[in-house]
Amino acid sequence: MFAPPYQQLLAKTFAALGLAAVGVSALGSNPSAQSETAPPLLTGVHRIVCLGDSITQAGEGPGGYVWLVRHYLKDLYPDQNIETLNAGISGHKSTDMIERFQRDVLDKKPDLVTISVGVNDVWHGFYDNHPMGDGPRGVPIDLYHKNVESMVSQAQAAGIKVVMLSTTVIEEELGNHENAKAAKYNQVLRQIARDHHCTFVDFQRPFRALINDYRRTTGGHDNLLTVDGVHMNGSGNKVMAHTILSGLGITPATQESVVDRVAKELAARA
């Protein structure tokens, strides 16, 4: 359990980011809210595929970011019957995802796909005593660009809406070499999103704001949003889920209208 000052810090920072619903506890939600009208990006969407690595795969568990997105969409838009499929596989990089894109995305015939790729492309380059990230297990940025752009092009050619997700942090020491290198890969993602006119969801802003606030306010250097510097804890999953929901065009107030309902569904799984 988090100490009260820690909960207050999270709630304050979430609110400052316009993400009131991601607080550790519900903030005056309305469980009797009626079904909302879906925002334009979700109009006509009945199936979503979430493509990614271990962060996405683990996001399937109760309270994970995929689980949360699924339940918020179900509770907000029950008449739309939105199905949310998890296509995350641990350890996967852009080189792996491009190879299975047909099977795990196109063949599922989604109306929308979220693409989360890049942490392993960068992080694995630091394996085996390569402190600058130039090891052979990483994916060079030019190949990364080619792979991601190909996935976006294939999806759009099939009439699938694309939501591009930035990387999350690689260790919670924000000034390290891993995050410096990841910033360049995130620039690639932004450019691809601009070039292909698709939605870009930035996790870096809320993650960095929360971690910096935590460091400044408490002086602590333990992990705030991850269990190991990379994979999400409960708070990290909430940040991811609500940032995605906001990126889909769902306002914080609309998200908050069903936060109690989703919390009860999560408690029932405990």
GUVEXVO-372236 format. One line per field, with one value per residue: x, y, z of N, C-alpha, C in turn; residue in one letter; residue number from 1. Coordinates in steps of 0.02 Angstrom, whole numbers. Each point is the difference from the previous one (the first is absolute). Last residue first. Layout:
// GUVEXVO-372236
n_x	X,...
n_y	Y,...
n_z	Z,...
ca_x	X,...
ca_y	Y,...
ca_z	Z,...
c_x	X,...
c_y	Y,...
c_z	Z,...
resn	A,...
resi	NUM,...
***
This chain:
// GUVEXVO-372236
n_x	-510,-152,-175,65,0,-199,-64,94,-96,-181,43,61,-129,-17,211,74,-73,108,208,-15,32,109,201,188,-36,13,217,101,-65,104,223,35,-49,158,172,-44,18,227,180,241,225,137,-71,-232,-140,-62,144,263,211,120,-74,-66,-214,-95,107,-16,-209,-69,83,-106,-203,10,68,-157,-164,73,54,-148,-159,-130,-111,-144,-13,75,217,209,36,66,223,156,20,131,233,94,43,206,174,10,102,224,44,-51,162,192,-56,-142,-200,-50,-130,-8,-64,-261,-196,-91,-178,-208,-205,-222,-175,-207,-84,-33,166,201,108,148,217,158,109,180,208,136,141,207,180,121,165,209,152,112,116,-4,108,157,246,121,35,-44,151,121,46,21,-182,-238,-126,-153,-230,-162,-121,-176,-178,-172,-161,-276,-282,-251,-282,-235,-266,-182,41,69,163,198,175,151,145,98,137,198,223,227,66,63,223,168,-14,16,-37,-20,-226,-249,-276,-235,-281,-264,-269,-266,-256,-254,-181,-153,85,168,114,92,160,214,148,110,193,204,121,134,209,174,11,-123,-60,114,114,211,215,78,93,218,165,-9,-162,-261,-280,-258,-286,-275,-205,-51,-100,45,169,124,-132,-120,-212,-209,-113,-151,-74,31,27,185,181,225,193,227,147,239,224,18,-58,-169,38,140,103,202,10,-92,136,145,-81,-35,190,87,-108,47,188,-10,-96,105,-13,2
n_y	-481,98,157,228,128,97,197,201,102,143,218,168,129,234,108,32,191,201,42,-23,-108,-52,-138,29,-22,-215,-84,54,-121,-212,-3,45,-168,-170,43,-34,-220,-99,-62,-27,79,32,-148,6,235,231,109,-62,91,175,236,216,136,159,0,-200,-47,120,-72,-183,40,101,-133,-144,96,58,-170,-133,49,-51,49,-44,34,60,-23,116,51,-173,-69,123,-41,-183,27,98,-138,-106,119,1,-181,7,92,-132,-157,76,143,148,-43,-199,-194,-215,-14,95,16,32,64,-32,17,-74,-35,-124,-134,-88,-97,114,88,-141,-31,170,12,-144,58,156,-78,-98,141,119,-116,-27,175,22,-222,-196,-187,-156,19,217,235,151,79,-145,-265,-242,-164,109,193,15,-53,173,113,-103,-58,157,50,-21,-31,69,-39,-3,-40,-101,-274,-248,-194,-45,166,-3,-181,-113,137,86,-100,59,214,18,-49,163,187,-89,-168,-126,-96,47,88,67,5,113,94,85,126,80,177,82,70,188,73,-192,-130,94,-12,-203,-55,104,-90,-192,31,71,-133,-107,-249,-123,30,112,-103,-10,199,50,-129,60,87,87,-12,28,18,32,105,270,204,228,100,205,199,-5,-98,7,-97,-110,40,23,-41,-5,198,122,103,-70,-245,-114,4,158,76,147,234,132,209,94,60,-160,-179,39,-11,-215,-119,58,-77,-217,-27,56,-169,-246,-243,-279
n_z	-389,-166,42,14,-198,-72,107,-76,-188,37,77,-155,-178,-56,-61,-224,-110,47,-109,-265,-247,-217,-51,139,232,85,42,201,187,39,88,228,154,37,153,230,89,-75,-208,-138,-20,199,175,67,-61,30,168,104,140,120,166,105,4,-160,-219,-130,-96,-190,-208,-103,-115,-213,-183,-102,-145,-222,-162,-144,-227,-249,-261,-250,-270,-241,-121,33,232,143,-9,122,231,68,8,189,183,15,99,236,118,76,208,187,73,120,223,152,135,174,52,-186,-208,-84,-177,-257,-185,-172,-201,-154,-228,-167,-224,-235,-156,-52,191,119,-84,36,208,39,-94,110,172,-60,-71,163,119,-95,26,211,109,182,193,87,-27,126,93,204,184,153,-19,88,7,-44,-83,-186,37,41,-182,-111,144,43,-174,-82,-2,-121,-53,-158,-119,-107,-41,-68,3,-130,-1,191,63,-196,-142,91,69,-58,82,227,73,-19,147,243,237,218,104,-92,-63,-84,81,-25,25,-84,14,-16,24,173,217,90,201,111,-120,-25,183,36,-132,56,180,-34,-95,141,233,179,-7,-205,-212,-50,-38,-221,-83,51,-112,-250,-215,-117,-1,-122,-34,-95,-51,-107,-103,104,149,-22,50,238,142,172,230,213,250,277,247,161,51,142,144,33,63,41,-55,-216,-229,-108,-64,-176,-86,102,228,146,69,177,223,94,80,209,193,77,131,229,149,-14,-115,-23
ca_x	54,50,-33,-3,68,15,-37,33,59,-24,-23,58,-7,-71,-14,33,-36,-65,8,21,-46,-48,-56,22,0,-70,-28,31,-37,-70,-3,24,-53,-53,24,-4,-69,-38,-43,-67,-27,27,71,23,19,-51,-66,-44,-27,26,8,71,17,-41,6,70,15,-35,35,64,-11,-27,53,49,-25,-19,58,7,65,-12,59,4,-30,-61,-57,1,-15,-69,-43,4,-37,-72,-20,-4,-65,-48,9,-29,-71,-6,25,-54,-57,12,48,57,-21,50,-30,24,45,69,2,28,71,17,70,19,62,25,5,-54,-56,-23,-42,-63,-41,-24,-51,-60,-32,-37,-61,-47,-28,-44,-59,-40,-25,-57,21,-20,-44,-68,-33,8,16,-58,-27,-28,2,54,67,17,43,65,40,26,52,45,49,39,59,62,48,67,50,56,52,-16,-22,-46,-52,-47,-42,-38,-25,-36,-56,-51,-64,-7,-14,-69,-45,17,-32,23,-4,65,60,43,66,50,69,43,70,43,70,30,46,-37,-24,-35,-20,-47,-61,-38,-27,-57,-57,-29,-35,-60,-47,-25,48,34,-44,-22,-62,-57,-17,-20,-68,-40,-20,49,55,63,56,57,65,55,-28,50,3,-61,-31,49,8,34,72,11,23,46,-28,4,-64,-12,-72,-28,-67,-7,-49,-69,0,20,51,-25,-25,-16,-66,7,36,-48,-49,35,13,-64,-26,44,-17,-65,14,31,-44,-13,37,-43
ca_y	-8,-47,-66,-30,-22,-58,-57,-20,-39,-63,-44,-25,-73,-17,0,-58,-59,-2,-24,50,-6,55,-21,3,70,20,-26,40,63,-9,-21,56,51,-24,8,70,21,-18,43,-29,-6,52,-15,-48,-66,-23,28,2,-65,-22,-72,-18,-49,7,66,11,-46,24,61,-21,-35,47,44,-39,-17,59,31,-21,12,4,-16,26,-43,31,-44,-16,60,19,-47,16,62,-15,-38,49,33,-47,3,63,-10,-33,46,47,-35,-9,-52,27,28,53,63,17,-57,11,21,-45,11,12,-13,43,-13,60,-3,39,-46,-27,50,9,-59,0,52,-22,-54,32,32,-50,-38,45,12,-61,0,44,67,10,57,-22,-31,-72,-17,-25,54,55,52,49,-30,-66,11,22,-59,-30,40,21,-53,-10,42,-32,16,-28,39,-34,44,67,52,49,8,-57,4,62,23,-49,-28,51,-29,-68,4,21,-56,-54,14,63,16,2,20,-58,13,-31,11,-59,21,-56,4,-68,-6,-17,-70,-8,64,34,-40,4,68,9,-43,29,62,-18,-26,55,18,62,48,-20,-39,44,3,-67,-12,49,-27,-46,23,-33,34,-43,32,-43,-56,-47,-59,-10,-65,-53,-17,54,-10,-4,60,-14,-35,35,-5,-67,-7,-28,24,70,35,-12,-64,1,-49,-68,-8,-71,-9,-23,52,54,-23,4,70,31,-27,23,69,2,-26,53,55,47,61,60
ca_z	49,-27,-7,67,18,-42,27,63,-19,-30,54,35,12,11,71,30,-24,34,69,48,56,-1,-41,-69,-19,-5,-62,-53,-4,-22,-70,-42,-2,-44,-68,-18,-7,59,40,-1,-68,-43,-11,50,-27,-47,14,-58,-16,-64,-11,1,52,60,30,21,55,59,23,30,63,49,23,38,67,39,32,69,31,72,39,68,50,28,-17,-72,-40,14,-37,-71,-12,6,-59,-54,6,-28,-73,-24,-13,-65,-50,-15,-30,-72,-19,-36,-64,1,21,66,6,22,70,49,13,71,15,56,37,32,74,29,16,-64,-33,37,-10,-69,-5,36,-39,-55,27,25,-56,-38,41,-9,-69,-7,-23,-70,-13,14,-58,-5,-69,-36,-42,39,-50,12,-12,29,58,-24,-13,62,32,-54,-9,62,6,-22,53,-12,36,31,27,-25,47,-29,51,-4,-60,-8,65,40,-38,-7,20,-25,-72,-12,14,-47,-64,-28,-71,-34,37,11,28,-43,20,-3,4,21,-21,4,-57,-61,0,-64,-29,45,8,-63,-7,45,-19,-61,18,38,-50,-41,-51,17,33,67,-5,7,71,20,-24,36,66,29,43,-19,34,15,7,20,37,24,-43,-39,16,-14,-71,-37,-11,-71,-34,-53,-57,-64,-35,-25,-2,-61,-10,18,-41,21,34,70,13,14,68,3,-30,-69,-36,-12,-50,-65,-19,-17,-63,-53,-13,-34,-66,-38,-21,55,-2,0
c_x	-8,55,48,-30,0,69,12,-35,36,59,-22,-20,57,-10,-72,-20,31,-40,-66,11,23,-50,-55,-55,20,-6,-73,-25,31,-34,-72,-6,21,-57,-52,23,-8,-71,-24,-44,-73,-30,34,76,22,14,-54,-70,-47,-22,27,13,74,23,-36,6,71,17,-33,38,65,-9,-25,53,50,-27,-20,56,-2,67,-16,63,14,-36,-65,-62,-7,-20,-73,-44,0,-42,-75,-20,-9,-71,-50,6,-33,-73,-6,22,-55,-59,6,49,58,-3,51,-28,43,38,73,-12,26,75,15,71,9,61,27,-1,-59,-59,-25,-45,-68,-45,-30,-56,-63,-35,-40,-66,-53,-35,-51,-64,-44,-28,-60,21,-18,-51,-72,-42,10,12,-57,-27,-31,9,56,73,21,49,69,46,35,58,48,54,41,58,64,47,67,41,55,53,-21,-26,-53,-56,-51,-47,-39,-34,-43,-61,-59,-68,-11,-17,-72,-44,14,-36,21,-2,62,66,38,70,47,71,44,72,40,72,35,46,-36,-28,-44,-23,-52,-65,-41,-28,-61,-62,-32,-40,-66,-48,-29,54,38,-45,-27,-66,-60,-21,-25,-73,-42,-24,45,56,64,55,52,65,54,-34,50,9,-64,-29,48,13,30,75,1,17,54,-28,0,-66,-18,-75,-33,-70,-10,-47,-69,-5,25,54,-19,-27,-22,-67,9,33,-47,-46,31,11,-63,-25,42,-18,-64,14,35,-42,-17,44
c_y	-66,-14,-53,-69,-35,-27,-63,-60,-25,-45,-68,-46,-28,-75,-23,-7,-63,-60,-4,-31,48,-2,54,-21,9,74,22,-24,47,67,-2,-19,59,51,-23,12,72,27,-32,33,-23,0,53,-11,-46,-68,-34,21,8,-71,-15,-73,-12,-45,4,66,10,-43,29,61,-19,-33,49,46,-39,-19,58,37,-21,2,11,-23,29,-47,24,-39,-17,62,18,-46,17,62,-15,-33,55,29,-47,5,64,-10,-31,52,48,-34,-7,-53,27,35,54,69,13,-66,8,28,-55,12,18,-21,52,-18,66,1,37,-48,-24,49,7,-59,0,50,-25,-52,32,31,-49,-38,43,5,-61,2,43,71,4,56,-22,-31,-75,-21,-25,57,63,48,52,-17,-66,13,18,-59,-39,39,16,-52,-11,49,-37,26,-35,51,-43,50,63,51,50,4,-56,-4,65,31,-45,-26,48,-31,-69,4,19,-61,-55,12,71,25,-2,23,-65,18,-39,18,-61,23,-58,0,-68,-11,-20,-71,-7,67,37,-38,6,70,15,-39,33,63,-18,-23,51,19,61,53,-18,-34,45,-1,-68,-7,49,-24,-56,25,-40,43,-55,39,-50,-54,-53,-60,-13,-69,-57,-22,59,-4,-11,64,-12,-43,33,-6,-68,-10,-27,23,71,40,-18,-68,3,-50,-72,-16,-72,-6,-18,56,57,-24,5,72,35,-25,28,71,1,-20,56,57,43,63
c_z	38,51,-26,-3,68,15,-41,30,62,-18,-26,58,41,13,15,74,28,-21,37,69,55,56,-2,-49,-72,-19,-9,-68,-51,-10,-25,-74,-43,-5,-51,-72,-21,-8,65,52,1,-70,-43,-5,57,-29,-42,20,-60,-16,-69,-12,7,57,68,39,26,61,63,26,34,67,53,29,42,69,44,37,73,35,74,34,70,48,31,-21,-74,-40,11,-41,-75,-14,1,-65,-52,6,-35,-76,-27,-19,-70,-52,-20,-35,-76,-25,-41,-68,16,19,61,2,20,70,46,6,72,20,55,43,26,75,32,9,-67,-37,33,-14,-70,-5,36,-43,-55,24,24,-56,-37,40,-13,-71,-17,-20,-74,-5,13,-55,-10,-71,-44,-41,31,-59,2,-13,34,56,-28,-14,55,28,-57,-11,62,10,-15,54,-8,39,31,21,-36,52,-22,52,-3,-60,-4,60,44,-38,-10,17,-29,-73,-19,10,-51,-66,-15,-71,-42,31,11,23,-46,17,8,-2,30,-26,-1,-60,-64,-7,-61,-28,42,5,-63,-2,43,-21,-61,16,33,-54,-48,-48,25,31,69,-7,13,73,21,-20,41,67,24,45,-14,31,14,0,23,43,21,-46,-38,13,-14,-71,-37,-12,-76,-39,-53,-56,-68,-37,-28,7,-63,-18,25,-44,25,32,72,17,16,69,-1,-36,-73,-40,-17,-56,-69,-24,-22,-68,-57,-19,-42,-72,-39,-25,61,0
resn	A,R,A,A,L,E,K,A,V,R,D,V,V,S,E,Q,T,A,P,T,I,G,L,G,S,L,I,T,H,A,M,V,K,N,G,S,G,N,M,H,V,G,D,V,T,L,L,N,D,H,G,G,T,T,R,R,Y,D,N,I,L,A,R,F,P,R,Q,F,D,V,F,T,C,H,H,D,R,A,I,Q,R,L,V,Q,N,Y,K,A,A,K,A,N,E,H,N,G,L,E,E,E,I,V,T,T,S,L,M,V,V,K,I,G,A,A,Q,A,Q,S,V,M,S,E,V,N,K,H,Y,L,D,I,P,V,G,R,P,G,D,G,M,P,H,N,D,Y,F,G,H,W,V,D,N,V,G,V,S,I,T,V,L,D,P,K,K,D,L,V,D,R,Q,F,R,E,I,M,D,T,S,K,H,G,S,I,G,A,N,L,T,E,I,N,Q,D,P,Y,L,D,K,L,Y,H,R,V,L,W,V,Y,G,G,P,G,E,G,A,Q,T,I,S,D,G,L,C,V,I,R,H,V,G,T,L,L,P,P,A,T,E,S,Q,A,S,P,N,S,G,L,A,S,V,G,V,A,A,L,G,L,A,A,F,T,K,A,L,L,Q,Q,Y,P,P,A,F,M
resi	270,269,268,267,266,265,264,263,262,261,260,259,258,257,256,255,254,253,252,251,250,249,248,247,246,245,244,243,242,241,240,239,238,237,236,235,234,233,232,231,230,229,228,227,226,225,224,223,222,221,220,219,218,217,216,215,214,213,212,211,210,209,208,207,206,205,204,203,202,201,200,199,198,197,196,195,194,193,192,191,190,189,188,187,186,185,184,183,182,181,180,179,178,177,176,175,174,173,172,171,170,169,168,167,166,165,164,163,162,161,160,159,158,157,156,155,154,153,152,151,150,149,148,147,146,145,144,143,142,141,140,139,138,137,136,135,134,133,132,131,130,129,128,127,126,125,124,123,122,121,120,119,118,117,116,115,114,113,112,111,110,109,108,107,106,105,104,103,102,101,100,99,98,97,96,95,94,93,92,91,90,89,88,87,86,85,84,83,82,81,80,79,78,77,76,75,74,73,72,71,70,69,68,67,66,65,64,63,62,61,60,59,58,57,56,55,54,53,52,51,50,49,48,47,46,45,44,43,42,41,40,39,38,37,36,35,34,33,32,31,30,29,28,27,26,25,24,23,22,21,20,19,18,17,16,15,14,13,12,11,10,9,8,7,6,5,4,3,2,1
***
